Amino acid sequence: MKTDAIRQLFLDFFRSKGHEIVPSDSLVPKDDPTLLFTGAGMNQFKEKFLGRHTTYKRAATCQKCLRTADLENVGKTAGHHTFFEMLGNFSFGDYFKKEAIQWAWEFLTRNLKLKSQDLWVSVYKDDGEAYDIWKNSIKVPESRIIRLGEKENFWPSAAPTKGPDGPCGPCSEIFYDWGKDVGCGKTNCDPACDCGRFVEVWNLVFTQFDRQTDGTLLPLPNKNIDTGMGLERLSSVMQGVKTNFEIDIFKPIINEITQNSKVRIQKSKVYAVADHIRAVTFTIADGVMPSNEERGYVVRKLIRCAASHGKDLAIETPFLYKLVSVVAELMKEPYPEVLMRRDDIAQVIKREEENFLFVIDTQLPKVEEAFEKIKGSKDTGKLAQTAFNFYDTYGMPYDMLEEAARKYRLKIDRKEFDDLLDKQRQKSRAKTKIKSEIFSKTFAKEVEALGLKTEFLGYEKSHAEAKVMAVLEGGEVILDKTPFYGESGGQVGDWGQIETASGAMEVEDAKKIGETIVHIGRMLGGNIMKGESAKVRIDDEIRKKVMRNHTATHLLQAALKKVLGEHVHQTGSLVDKDHLRFDFTHMKKVEDREIGRVEEVVNENIKKAVPVKKEIKDLDAAREGAIALFGEKYGEKVMVVSIGDISKELCGGTHVDNTKEIGLFKIISESSIASGVRRIEALTGNEGRKWMAEQKAAQALKLEAQKEKGDRKKWLAKRLQEELANIGSMITSAKVLDGGVKIVSAIINDVNMEILRRLSDKIKEREKSAVIVLATKEESKASFIISVTEDLVKDRNLNAGNLAKELAKSVAGSGGGRPDFAQGGGKDPSRLEGALKKVSKAIKEKVK
């Protein structure tokens, strides 16, 4: 049975059991600061597990997942992956153990037609309820039911003794038996043995406890079901192959890699490359670009690991990017968006490969040079630190570092290396906002815990009467209804006022948290109290500015697609009252002519006075022909914003009624914010006109400054000629020390450092043994140069850099340079004459 068929069969089965079929969430969890990547099917349902927003009680998904904890095992074992798909069914306070167990057994034995005698189960040692269901209801023989401890059969693992606090529970796992001819061959072998005979297929988690700090397990008021079944692992069972890498959605990738290799195939390397290319293809498709920070660092590391394996397979040129189209074709049925973006993804990966190969070519010789020095000095204690520096700074793979060390009969202390790596990770964690707790108590969580719902009136009204439902500790106000738009979808919150009988508030922001809109600002007088009636009004002028910018953002995206190509996809945006910002996928700098054309297209559509249509539609109907922000979570009803035949997007923001209201569109900057992601910042209406006027004025000032600079340049050239004429008198008045050494010293007014250097060079041409000290001063600044002829540097050990430091101290400044030339300056020009006498004295002492 093909993998696509298994996936669909699973979802259809649970649809028949009354489950809502929920699309896979993005690999980047939205509004969840606890996770780097989505690593399990339950991640997108955390709020429902906590009893919030339970619009449905049952759900089933096939969730894209990414985990990197076991990266080193990928390719070496039959079932370790970084990217994989997790089938899961979930209950939020609805059905529990009996139904979860019965349906799992029914799906495996009836729908997939697996033989019951090939299936074993495990239960938590203290979970008599689950044991009885398996034994008495499902009729699994006791010989094929095993009891395991909290490490193996509790979620989170070992939670009763080690934590964390919060929702947890026992689990029951279903295993497939490959047969007694596989594995250790012992007659008493069972799923507790890791010999490979038994493969875990499905994990059923029974979330029924709330762990307390003292280790007490209190019953949850609503018990939940959370299950997970690896699709790739299930496919290997159904297709009768011993490793996941032999299933239908891996074979074409494996074949493509082996055809590129020029050496005897190392399966573990090929398998790892196949895994990693799937992982980076899907993460980039979900908007994560390679970088040195957080998620981007994981993507970069996976690409470099795969490229490193490629070198081991004697693939010397970039090749990973060619595999993207293979992955996209294999996964097009469940994930058509990857097929649509395959060319963009391939370009991002190609650039990373080229950069990495450059690093290897330039840094590997330096690694070998460093290791050779360590070998020669016999100071092997520096080896781990040196290796780690190359790993951390340049991304050199550990395997290559280890191989280079072996070349010089050195061995890297892996424990010391790992300790350095852990310290670096701790530093990174300290910088990042991503937290380790599974259910963190953030401000947003506290607001959602109140369970308050605010009705949004802002599409039709700018003012309203409302009731105060809550006033938070920080003074934030929650109303039962409001015209204030709560910040979301890139659009900032509205400004305005709230007035009650006891107080008034200037609202400077509004946030949408779940179904609640929170009003944030400062009190103008008195105090707003819970239960009061309130008069609420938004600032119309600010709202209009935001609306102009938001509609302009839609026009901008349409123009970018028209000018640059359909590959353009939004990755982020900000719509404020003063400006707009739009982030999008594009592999190279947007040329000035392209920016000009984009501007022209947007302004043409503004002048056309196109009506802007806003409609509330069912999600399925809304998606037809409309752009949806990939990874965004939409409700059952969504707003569709259409601008003639120019643009059609799913968007909950506020917009103008006609494009003519925007007035003007002006791009003020274009830049790169990540590999393959560009950013445009722009202005509309009066803000755009004001900026253009300022630019025009600035240009005029610049031209004036250039003219003044030209005049200044001419004047300085004249001063140089005047002082060149005085060189003879400077040399004549120079002090002559023992051996004919001359000190040419002078303070020259109305010159710059360039003239001082030119004069010094001319004096050097005429005097073969001299120290030249020339200075100039302004009201609050002294500047100087010191030049020493070559003979005095070699024979008399004179050093211009040292002399400059001494002189600079006397004028409250700093200085330094080479032995033959140095310069400096200070903040006290009044002491310059004395400083020159002091340095002359120092030169005289040194010459003696």
Secondary structure by P-SEA (a helix, b strand, c coil): ccaaaaaaaaaaaaaaaccccccccccccccccccccccccccccccccccccccccccccbbbbbbcccccccccccccccbbbbbbbbbccccccaaaaaaaaaaaccccccccccbbbbcccccaaaaaaaccccccccccbbbbccccccccccccccccccccccbbbbbbbccccccccccccccccccccccccbbbbbccbbbcccbbbbbbcbbbbbbbbcaaaaaaaaacccccccccccaaaaaaaaaacccccaaaaaaaaaaaaaaaaaaaaacccccccaaaaaaaaaaaaaaaaaaaacccccccccaaaaaaaaacccccccccaaaaaaaaaaaaaaaaaaaaaccaaaaaaaaaaaaaaccccaaaaaaaaaaccccccaaaaaaaaaaaccccaaaaaaaaaaaaaaaaaaacccccccccccaaaaaaaabbbbbbccccccbbbbbbccccccbbbbccccccccccccbbbbbbccccccccccccbbbbcccbbbbbbbbccccccccbbbbbbcaaaaaaaaaaaaaaaaaaaaaaaaacccccccccbbbcccbbbbbbbbcccccaaaaaaaaaaaaaaaaabbbbbbbbbcccccccccccccccccccbbbbbbccccccccccbbbbccccccccccccccccccccbbbbbbccaaaaaaaaaaaaaaaaaaaaaaaaaaaaaaaaaaaaaaaaaaaaaaaaaccccccbbbbbbbbbccccaaaaaaaaaaaaacccbbbbbbbccccccccbbbbbcccccccccccaaaaaaaaaaaacccccccccccccccccccaaaaaaaaaaaaaaaaac
